[in-house]
């Protein structure tokens, strides 16, 4: 722990551009600043990053400090302000169960890409086996992205009828796809 006279000397030297003096100040106050930041952010790696940013800002702003004996309080105010800013501006974290990550890894395999292509081909073939109205209904909803209201206008039918057609067409497509599977 440095005494007040040494603190004043180090601050004055650091204000004059002496990096070694500033390094000693960092060594002296780093743990206190880190504790302030960690208390606010509750994330060790983020607190380490913000602590570094605080000392960078302090080094740039040090010439503006008029009362070197107030260095500790001045540094603490910078730490509190920057911690609050970081906490407010950081995006909200979403926690996911571990199974979600294994799903992502599995979806990205080349094998899965081939399977998706084959499934898409089977769906296209299955669509050709349906009646025109069923095929048009499914195509409008799933491939063209039309809403039920848009489909109602397109087919000149009430929304309830469109819902029933979609349900029936999905059921018929499922049956057509089932027939295509090997026994």
C-alpha positions in Angstrom: 0.0 0.0 0.0 1.4 3.3 -1.0 1.2 6.3 1.3 -0.3 9.7 0.4 3.0 11.4 -0.4 4.0 8.6 -2.8 0.5 8.7 -4.4 0.8 12.4 -5.1 4.2 11.9 -6.6 3.1 9.0 -8.8 0.0 10.9 -10.0 2.1 14.0 -10.8 4.6 11.8 -12.7 1.8 10.0 -14.6 0.2 13.3 -15.5 3.6 14.4 -16.9 3.6 11.2 -19.1 5.6 8.8 -17.1 4.2 5.4 -18.0 6.1 3.6 -15.2 4.4 5.8 -12.6 1.0 5.1 -14.1 1.9 1.4 -14.1 2.5 1.6 -10.4 -0.9 3.2 -9.9 -2.5 0.5 -12.0 -0.8 -2.2 -9.8 -2.0 -0.4 -6.7 -5.6 0.1 -7.7 -6.3 -2.7 -10.1 -7.9 -5.1 -7.6 -10.1 -2.5 -6.1 -11.3 -1.4 -9.5 -11.9 -5.0 -10.6 -14.0 -5.6 -7.4 -16.2 -2.6 -8.2 -16.7 -3.7 -11.7 -17.3 -7.4 -10.9 -19.9 -6.4 -8.2 -21.9 -4.6 -10.9 -21.5 -6.9 -13.9 -21.3 -10.3 -12.2 -19.2 -11.7 -15.0 -15.5 -12.2 -14.5 -14.3 -12.0 -18.1 -16.4 -9.0 -18.8 -15.2 -7.4 -15.6 -11.6 -7.9 -16.6 -12.2 -6.3 -20.0 -14.0 -3.3 -18.4 -11.2 -2.9 -15.9 -8.7 -2.6 -18.7 -10.9 0.0 -20.4 -11.2 1.9 -17.2 -7.4 2.2 -16.8 -7.1 3.2 -20.5 -9.7 6.0 -19.9 -7.9 7.0 -16.7 -4.6 7.3 -18.5 -6.2 9.5 -21.2 -8.1 11.7 -18.7 -5.4 11.9 -16.0 -4.1 15.3 -17.2 -7.6 16.7 -16.4 -7.4 15.6 -12.7 -6.8 18.9 -10.8 -6.5 17.4 -7.3 -4.1 14.5 -7.4 -5.0 13.6 -3.8 -8.5 12.7 -5.0 -7.1 10.1 -7.5 -8.7 7.1 -5.7 -12.2 8.6 -5.7 -11.8 9.9 -9.2 -10.8 6.4 -10.4 -13.7 4.8 -8.5 -16.2 7.2 -10.2 -14.9 6.2 -13.6 -15.2 2.5 -12.7 -18.8 2.9 -11.4 -19.8 4.9 -14.5 -18.2 2.6 -17.0 -19.7 -0.5 -15.2 -23.2 0.9 -15.3 -22.8 1.9 -18.9 -21.6 -1.6 -19.8 -24.4 -3.3 -17.8 -27.1 -1.1 -19.5 -25.8 -1.4 -23.0 -24.9 -5.1 -23.2 -27.4 -7.4 -24.9 -29.6 -9.6 -22.8 -28.2 -13.1 -22.5 -30.5 -16.0 -23.4 -29.8 -19.3 -21.7 -30.5 -22.4 -23.6 -30.4 -26.0 -22.4 -27.3 -28.0 -23.4 -29.3 -30.1 -25.8 -29.8 -27.1 -28.0 -26.1 -26.9 -28.7 -25.9 -30.5 -29.7 -28.8 -29.9 -32.1 -26.9 -27.1 -33.7 -23.8 -29.2 -34.2 -25.9 -32.1 -35.6 -27.7 -29.8 -38.0 -24.5 -28.5 -39.6 -23.2 -31.9 -40.7 -22.9 -32.7 -44.5 -25.1 -35.8 -44.0 -28.0 -33.6 -42.7 -27.7 -31.4 -45.8 -28.0 -34.5 -48.0 -31.0 -35.7 -46.0 -32.7 -32.3 -46.3 -32.3 -32.3 -50.0 -33.7 -35.8 -50.3 -36.6 -34.9 -48.1 -37.3 -31.8 -50.2 -37.3 -34.0 -53.3 -39.7 -36.4 -51.7 -42.1 -33.5 -50.8 -42.0 -32.2 -54.4 -42.8 -35.7 -55.7 -45.5 -36.1 -53.1 -47.0 -32.8 -54.1 -47.3 -34.0 -57.7 -49.4 -36.9 -56.5 -52.0 -34.6 -55.0 -55.0 -33.1 -56.7 -54.5 -29.6 -58.1 -56.5 -27.9 -55.3 -54.5 -29.6 -52.5 -51.2 -28.9 -54.3 -52.1 -25.2 -54.9 -53.3 -24.8 -51.3 -50.1 -26.2 -49.8 -47.9 -24.3 -52.3 -49.6 -21.0 -51.6 -49.3 -21.4 -47.8 -45.9 -23.0 -47.4 -43.8 -22.0 -50.4 -45.3 -18.6 -51.4 -45.9 -17.6 -47.8 -49.4 -16.4 -48.3 -51.6 -15.6 -45.3 -54.9 -17.3 -44.8 -56.6 -14.0 -45.8 -54.6 -13.8 -49.0 -55.4 -17.4 -49.8 -59.1 -16.7 -49.1 -59.0 -13.9 -51.7 -57.1 -16.0 -54.2 -59.3 -19.0 -54.0 -62.5 -17.1 -53.4 -63.3 -19.1 -50.3 -63.8 -18.2 -46.6 -60.8 -18.4 -44.3 -62.5 -21.4 -42.5 -62.6 -23.3 -45.7 -58.9 -22.5 -46.4 -58.0 -23.9 -43.0 -59.9 -27.1 -43.7 -58.3 -27.4 -47.1 -54.8 -27.0 -45.5 -55.6 -29.6 -42.9 -56.9 -32.0 -45.5 -54.1 -31.3 -48.0 -51.4 -31.9 -45.3 -53.1 -35.2 -44.4 -53.1 -36.3 -48.0 -49.5 -35.3 -48.5 -48.5 -37.3 -45.4 -50.3 -40.3 -46.9 -48.5 -39.8 -50.2 -45.1 -39.5 -48.5 -45.8 -42.6 -46.5 -46.5 -44.6 -49.7 -43.1 -43.5 -51.1 -41.2 -45.0 -48.1 -39.6 -48.4 -48.6 -41.3 -51.2 -46.6 
